[in-house]
Amino acid sequence: MSHDWTIAFFNWLEKEKKYSPNTVKSYRTDIMMFQNFILDQFESADMLQAGKAEIRTWVMHMLDAGQSYTTVNRKLVSLSTFYNYAVRQEALEANPVETIIRPKKPKRLAGFIDESTTQNIFSNTVFNNEFSGYRDRLMLELLYNTGVRVAELIGITHGSFDANRSELKVLGKGNKERFIPVGTYIIELVETYSSLKKAEGYTCEAAAPLLVTDKGKKLYPVFVSRKVKEVLTGYANISKTNPHLFRHTFATHLLNNGGDINAIKELLGHASLASTSVYTHNSIERLKDVYKKSHPRK
């Protein structure tokens, strides 16, 4: 009887594995839950007779009941431990849990700022007309207009820009270079900022960092995060205020406006298309919203 095997299993956890009472209790709860489930659904509480079909049905039942993916996988670990014990005791030939594909937690949708709010940020944010104000505006414009990572932003030098080709050279992960097109507005903003930077007595040589602190030192991640937070905090519909939000926004807006995902992959510097595909979920959600609002038989 599998009931005898479960008792032996719990004794093994407690006396040989030296698991704590709380851990043994957790295993017992999970095992008994499965045993009660197969009794109710398949009219048999014999766990040694249960297989892939019974376990998969249990998994789907838990997910349908609103159990989290973490909880379901933890219960599968308990069940697998029991079956491994049964295999070692030669009560079973194989562990049936090993044939089950563990449920994966859905990827979180990348957060982004909607286009209207993005326009408001750059239209309504007041930057001073001094060196620091132009630097802050240029910093935010580059984050949104190029989708660069914070480390890549900090690494941009004056020589990174090719005004004639309207390109920005970025050194990404793994020291891989990529070129990102930039508009006339960015080029002009860089030129104005550079003039003010020179007036402050800071170098604008090709190898010098483009963006610097008020004291002329190279930027650092906390500085960028603080400046971004100062600007985004005033918008009630923006819950996160980290610089990476602009990278998500850059990619999402390009996709929403018909951008080719392979081209966006190159612009972001992703090694594989799988990393870029997370942004397609945002586009699909937008399409769903349009469908619900517009289709007569939604």
Beta strands, then each sheet from edge to edge (+ up, - down):
strand 1: 161-162
strand 2: 167-171
strand 3: 177-181
sheet 1: 1+ 2- 3+
end
